[in-house]
Amino acid sequence: MVNCGADSSNGVWLRFDNSRLMEERGARYVELGHLDLAEARHQA
């Protein structure tokens, strides 16, 4: 990891819950043309 200095953080943690991660994975499947996998992610 690169040392960005003390003023590089806004003090807020970025968090992803499981539903957000599944949504992101489905979006990547769509981008790659795997619509069947994206639909399976959407229905899970």
C-alpha atoms as one frame of an Amber mdcrd trajectory, in Angstrom:
protein
   0.000   0.000   0.000   1.222   3.472  -0.812   1.551   6.010   1.981  -0.818
   8.790   0.952  -0.319  11.055   3.944  -2.553  12.090   6.819  -4.780  14.387
   4.743  -5.696  11.751   2.123  -8.570  10.193   4.085 -11.998  11.691   4.606
 -12.484   9.673   7.814 -15.314   7.543   6.410 -15.028   3.787   5.936 -16.297
   2.395   2.657 -18.397  -0.704   3.314 -20.211  -3.082   1.031 -22.851  -5.431
   2.315 -23.555  -8.769   0.648 -26.409  -7.428  -1.501 -24.194  -4.687  -2.912
 -21.437  -7.161  -3.735 -23.919  -9.437  -5.527 -25.230  -6.436  -7.482 -21.698
  -5.473  -8.535 -20.895  -9.041  -9.581 -24.073  -9.207 -11.664 -23.181  -5.927
 -13.356 -19.738  -7.298 -14.279 -21.355 -10.406 -15.777 -23.538  -8.158 -17.943
 -20.493  -6.174 -19.074 -18.752  -9.412 -20.038 -21.792 -10.675 -21.934 -22.676
 -13.461 -19.485 -26.354 -12.622 -19.183 -27.222 -16.094 -17.866 -24.835 -15.659
 -14.923 -26.094 -12.129 -14.297 -29.675 -13.365 -14.139 -28.681 -16.127 -11.727
 -27.056 -13.504  -9.472 -30.182 -11.359  -9.647 -32.442 -14.252  -8.604 -30.168
 -15.456  -5.776
